[in-house]
Amino acid sequence: LWLPYAILEYVNYTGDYEILQEKIPYLEGEVLQEDCDERYDIYLPGDEEGTLLEHMERALEKGINIGENGFIKIGSGDWNDGFSTVGNKGKGESIWLTFFVCYILELIIQNPKIELNIDVEKILAELKKSLNNKAWNGEWFKRAITDSGKVIGSPKNEECKIDSIAQSWSVISNAVSKDKQIESFSSVEKYLIDYENKVFKLLTPSFDKSNLNPGYIRRYINGVRENGGQYTHGSIWLIWAATILGYSDKAFDYYTMFNPINHSNNKEEADKYMVEPYVIAADIYGEDNLVGKGGWTWYTGASTWFYKIGIENILGLKIRDGRISVKPCVPKDWNEYKIRYMYGESVYNITVKRATEDKFVFNGIEIPEKEIKLVDNGKINDIEVTF
C-alpha cells in the first residue's frame, strides 16, 4: 500500500500524469503458500508488463483485504513488521492499516485524474463505518485484532494498552469524528510522551510476559525499538496530527523534542543519549536504566518524515500540481519567517508574516487564489504571505 501512496504523492506534487502510463515488468517468483509468512529469494523481471497505474491498482486490490470486523487484514505485519503473528493465520485485522487505506482512498477521490477499476467511494464508506462504530476503546483507538479475536490496544490489556500510530492516523486520515480524534490525541500525550527524557513511545506498556504474543516484537527487551521505545519513523506522525488539529505550539514543541541536537544540550544529556546528535536515530530507548539512550542512527525513513513534516506541515510550504502555496502552522510567538526555495535554476524567496488578514503577493502583485504555478524562469522571485 505504500506504492499507491508514493505514486499519489508524486503526481499530486508534480502534476506529471504521463508517468502512470509507463510500462514496467512484473517480477516473477514462487507465490507464497498459505502456511508461509515470508520467503527470501531473488525475484527477477518477467515477460508480463503493466503500466504504473496497473501496478498501483493491483497493489490496492491485494492490500484492501477486509476482515470479519470490517478492518483491513494485517497478515504477518503491517507498518510494524514486529506484529508478525497477529494475523498470519488469515483472520487478524489492523486498525492502523484501515486508517492508512482510508487516507489513500481519500487522495484518489480528491484527484479526478486517477481512474481505477475499484469502487473507491463504496470501500471508503464501509471502512469509515467500521472505524467509527467498532475501533473506539473509550479514550483511544484499538491497534489491531488478532487471529483469535483478542484486541491489541485496549485499556484492559496488561501490555500495549495504547499504540501511537493508530491515534496519529485517526487524525491524518480524518476517517472518524473530530471529537474522537481530539481525545485520542490527548491520550497519546497522557500515556506515550515522556517529557523529561524527550521520548515519544510507540506503545505502552511494552510486551513482556502476557499470553498476548503479537510476534517477534517481544524479542526486544522492554522499552527498546518498537517494544515500548520511541520508534521515530512512526512516533513522529504525531506532529503531523498536531498540525492538522491546529495545535501549532505543541507541534513545534514536539518537533524540537525530536530534534537530535536537543538530546545533547549539556554533558549529562549527551552521556545519556550516547549517539550522534546531528542525525536522526531510528529509536530511542524508553524504559528502565536505558531510557533516553539513542539506538540505530542515520535512519533515512525517519529523517525524511522529520524534514517533510517540518517543511510542509509546520512551515506550511505546499506544492500540488506544480503550484505553490503557504499554509503555516507555526508557534503563536512567531511573527515572521523566511523560506528560500530552489526550483530548477530559479529562486523563490518567501517571506511569511503574521498580520490581520491573509494575503499572497507574488513579485509585487497580489494573487487572490493565494497560490501560483511554479515556473523555472531563471530569476529570483519574491513571495510575500501574510496570515
C-alpha positions in Angstrom: 0.0 0.0 0.0 3.0 2.3 0.2 3.3 2.0 -3.6 -0.1 3.8 -4.2 0.8 6.3 -1.5 4.1 7.1 -3.1 2.6 7.4 -6.6 -0.2 9.7 -5.4 2.4 11.9 -3.6 4.5 12.1 -6.7 1.7 13.0 -9.2 0.0 15.4 -6.8 3.3 17.2 -6.3 4.5 17.3 -9.9 1.3 17.2 -11.9 3.1 14.6 -14.1 0.4 12.1 -15.0 2.2 10.7 -18.0 4.3 8.5 -15.7 1.2 6.5 -14.9 1.3 5.1 -18.4 4.9 3.9 -18.2 5.2 0.2 -18.8 7.0 -1.8 -16.0 7.6 -5.6 -15.9 6.1 -7.6 -13.1 8.6 -9.7 -11.1 8.4 -13.5 -11.3 8.8 -16.0 -8.5 7.2 -18.6 -6.4 3.9 -17.5 -4.9 3.8 -17.7 -1.1 1.8 -20.7 0.1 -1.0 -20.3 2.7 1.2 -21.5 5.6 4.2 -19.4 4.7 4.7 -16.0 6.2 7.7 -14.9 4.2 10.2 -16.1 1.6 13.7 -14.6 0.9 14.7 -15.1 -2.8 15.7 -13.2 -5.9 12.7 -12.0 -7.9 13.6 -11.0 -11.5 11.6 -9.1 -14.1 9.4 -11.4 -16.2 7.8 -11.0 -19.6 4.4 -9.6 -18.3 4.2 -5.8 -18.1 1.8 -3.4 -16.7 1.5 0.4 -16.6 2.4 2.1 -13.3 -1.3 2.7 -12.9 -2.0 -1.0 -13.2 0.7 -1.8 -10.7 -1.0 0.6 -8.3 -4.4 -0.9 -8.9 -3.0 -4.5 -8.3 -1.4 -3.2 -5.0 -4.7 -1.8 -3.9 -6.6 -4.9 -4.8 -4.1 -7.0 -2.8 -3.9 -4.6 0.1 -7.6 -3.9 0.6 -8.5 -7.3 2.1 -11.3 -6.7 4.6 -11.8 -9.0 7.6 -14.9 -10.0 9.5 -14.8 -7.0 11.8 -14.7 -4.6 8.9 -11.0 -3.7 9.1 -8.1 -4.4 6.8 -6.4 -7.8 7.4 -2.9 -7.4 8.8 -1.4 -10.7 7.6 2.1 -11.2 9.1 2.6 -7.5 9.8 1.6 -4.0 8.7 3.8 -0.9 9.2 5.0 -2.7 12.3 6.5 -5.9 11.0 7.2 -6.9 14.6 3.5 -7.8 14.7 4.3 -10.9 12.8 1.8 -13.3 14.4 -1.1 -11.0 14.9 -2.8 -12.1 11.7 -0.6 -14.7 10.0 -3.4 -17.3 10.2 -5.5 -15.1 7.9 -8.1 -13.5 10.2 -6.3 -10.8 12.2 -7.0 -7.1 11.3 -5.2 -3.8 11.7 -7.0 -0.6 12.8 -3.9 1.5 11.8 -3.8 -0.1 8.4 -7.5 0.7 7.9 -6.8 4.4 8.7 -4.0 4.3 6.2 -6.1 2.8 3.4 -8.8 5.5 4.1 -6.2 8.2 3.6 -5.1 6.7 0.3 -8.7 6.3 -0.9 -9.4 9.9 0.0 -6.3 11.0 -2.1 -7.7 9.1 -5.0 -11.2 10.6 -4.6 -9.7 14.1 -4.5 -7.8 13.5 -7.7 -10.2 13.1 -10.7 -7.3 12.3 -13.0 -6.8 8.9 -11.2 -9.2 6.4 -12.7 -9.3 2.9 -11.2 -11.5 -0.1 -11.7 -12.2 -0.1 -7.9 -15.3 1.3 -6.2 -13.2 3.6 -4.1 -16.1 5.6 -2.5 -18.0 2.4 -1.5 -15.0 0.8 0.1 -14.1 4.1 1.9 -17.7 4.4 3.3 -17.6 0.8 4.6 -14.2 1.3 6.3 -15.2 4.6 7.9 -18.3 3.0 9.3 -16.3 0.2 10.9 -13.7 2.6 12.3 -16.4 4.9 13.8 -18.5 2.0 15.2 -16.0 -0.7 16.2 -12.5 0.7 16.6 -13.0 3.1 19.6 -12.0 2.0 23.1 -13.5 4.8 25.1 -10.4 7.0 25.2 -8.4 6.0 22.1 -8.5 3.7 19.1 -7.6 0.0 19.2 -4.4 -1.0 17.3 -5.3 -4.5 16.0 -7.4 -7.6 16.4 -5.6 -11.0 16.5 -6.5 -14.2 14.6 -8.1 -15.4 17.9 -10.1 -12.2 18.3 -8.0 -10.6 21.1 -7.7 -6.8 21.0 -4.3 -5.1 20.9 -4.5 -1.5 22.2 -7.2 -1.9 24.8 -7.2 -0.3 28.3 -7.9 -3.8 29.6 -4.6 -5.2 28.3 -1.6 -5.8 30.5 0.6 -4.9 27.6 0.1 -2.4 24.7 -2.9 -0.7 26.1 -2.3 2.2 23.6 -0.3 2.4 20.4 0.7 5.8 18.9 0.3 5.3 15.2 -3.4 4.3 15.3 -4.1 7.6 17.1 -2.0 9.8 14.8 -3.6 8.3 11.7 -7.1 8.7 13.1 -6.4 12.4 12.7 -4.3 12.2 9.5 -7.0 10.1 7.7 -9.9 12.2 9.0 -11.9 9.0 8.8 -13.5 9.3 12.2 -15.4 12.0 14.2 -13.4 15.1 15.3 -14.2 14.6 19.0 -12.6 11.1 18.9 -9.5 12.5 17.0 -9.0 15.1 19.8 -9.5 12.7 22.6 -7.2 10.0 21.1 -4.5 12.7 20.6 -4.8 13.7 24.3 -4.4 10.0 25.3 -1.1 9.9 23.4 0.0 13.0 25.2 -1.0 11.4 28.5 0.4 7.9 28.2 3.1 7.9 25.5 5.1 11.1 25.8 8.0 11.1 28.4 8.6 14.9 28.5 11.5 14.6 30.9 13.6 12.3 28.6 12.1 13.6 25.3 10.9 10.2 24.3 7.7 9.5 22.3 6.9 5.9 22.9 5.4 3.9 20.1 3.3 1.9 22.6 2.9 1.2 26.3 3.3 -1.0 28.3 5.8 -3.0 26.4 5.3 -6.7 25.6 6.9 -8.9 28.1 5.1 -11.8 29.9 1.4 -11.8 29.0 -0.3 -14.5 26.8 -0.8 -11.9 24.1 2.1 -12.7 21.8 2.0 -10.5 18.7 5.2 -11.7 17.1 8.9 -11.0 17.1 8.4 -7.6 18.7 8.7 -9.5 22.0 12.3 -10.4 21.2 13.3 -6.8 22.0 13.7 -6.1 25.7 11.3 -3.7 27.4 11.5 -0.1 26.0 13.7 -1.0 23.1 12.8 -0.2 19.5 9.1 -1.0 18.7 8.6 -2.7 22.0 7.9 0.4 24.1 10.6 2.7 22.8 10.5 5.7 20.5 10.4 4.2 17.1 11.0 7.6 15.4 9.6 6.7 11.9 6.1 6.1 13.3 6.2 8.2 16.5 6.9 11.4 14.5 3.5 11.1 12.8 2.1 12.7 16.0 3.5 16.0 14.9 1.6 15.8 11.6 -1.6 15.1 13.5 -0.9 18.1 15.8 -0.7 20.4 12.8 -3.9 19.1 11.4 -5.7 19.8 14.7 -4.2 23.3 14.7 -2.0 22.7 17.7 0.7 25.0 16.4 2.6 25.4 19.7 2.5 21.7 20.6 3.6 20.7 17.1 6.7 22.9 17.3 7.5 21.9 20.9 7.3 18.2 19.8 9.4 18.9 16.8 12.2 20.4 18.9 12.0 17.4 21.2 12.5 15.0 18.3 15.4 17.1 17.1 18.5 15.1 18.0 20.6 18.2 18.9 18.2 18.7 21.8 19.2 15.4 23.3 22.7 16.8 24.0 22.3 20.3 25.3 24.7 19.5 28.1 27.1 16.8 29.1 24.5 15.0 31.2 22.1 14.7 28.3 24.9 13.7 25.9 26.1 11.0 28.2 22.5 9.6 28.4 21.9 9.8 24.6 25.2 8.3 23.7 24.8 8.6 19.9 25.5 11.3 17.2 23.4 14.4 18.0 23.3 15.6 14.4 21.4 12.7 12.7 18.1 11.1 13.3 18.0 7.9 15.4 15.7 5.1 14.4 14.9 4.6 18.0 15.4 5.9 21.5 15.0 3.6 24.4 12.0 4.2 26.6 12.2 2.3 29.9 14.3 1.5 32.9 18.1 2.2 33.0 18.3 2.7 29.2 15.7 5.4 29.0 16.8 8.3 26.7 19.6 6.3 25.1 19.7 6.5 21.3 19.7 3.4 19.2 20.3 2.8 15.5 21.3 6.2 13.8 21.5 7.6 10.3 17.9 6.4 9.8 16.7 7.8 6.5 13.0 6.9 6.7 12.6 8.9 10.0 14.8 11.8 8.9 12.7 12.1 5.7 9.4 12.3 7.7 11.1 14.8 10.1 12.1 17.0 7.2 8.8 16.6 5.3 6.6 17.4 8.3 8.7 20.4 9.2 8.6 21.9 5.8 5.1 21.0 4.7 3.1 20.9 7.9 4.8 23.4 10.3 6.2 26.0 7.8 3.3 25.2 5.6 5.1 25.1 2.2 2.7 23.2 -0.1 3.2 22.2 -3.7 0.4 20.5 -5.6 0.2 20.0 -9.4 3.3 22.2 -9.7 1.6 25.1 -7.8 3.0 26.6 -4.6 1.1 27.9 -1.6 1.9 28.5 2.1 -0.4 27.4 4.9 1.5 28.0 8.2 1.1 26.1 11.5 3.8 27.9 13.4 4.0 28.8 17.1 1.9 31.8 18.2 5.1 33.8 19.1 6.5 33.5 15.6 5.7 36.8 13.8 7.9 36.3 10.7 10.0 33.7 9.0 11.6 33.1 5.6 12.0 30.2 3.2 14.4 30.1 0.2 13.1 27.5 -2.3 15.1 26.4 -5.3 13.1 25.4 -8.4 15.4 24.4 -11.3 17.6 27.4 -12.0 15.1 29.8 -10.2 15.0 31.0 -6.6 11.8 31.7 -4.7 12.4 33.9 -1.7 9.3 33.5 0.5 8.6 35.8 3.5 5.8 34.8 5.8 4.4 37.4 8.3 1.6 37.4 10.9 -1.0 40.1 10.2 -4.6 40.9 10.4 -5.5 39.4 7.0 -4.4 36.6 4.7 -2.6 37.8 1.5 -0.4 36.2 -1.1 1.8 38.6 -3.1 4.0 37.4 -6.0 6.6 39.8 -7.4 4.6 42.7 -6.1 1.2 41.5 -7.4 -1.5 40.2 -5.1 -2.8 36.8 -6.1 -6.4 36.2 -5.0 -6.1 32.4 -5.3 -3.2 32.5 -2.9 -1.1 30.2 -5.0 1.0 30.4 -8.2 2.3 28.0 -10.8 6.0 27.3 -10.3 8.0 28.5 -13.3 11.7 27.9 -13.9 12.3 31.4 -15.2 16.0 31.6 -14.1 15.2 34.6 -11.9 14.9 35.5 -8.2 11.2 35.6 -7.4 9.6 37.1 -4.3 6.6 35.8 -2.5 5.1 37.6 0.5 2.5 35.8 2.6 0.6 37.2 5.5 -1.6 35.1 7.7 
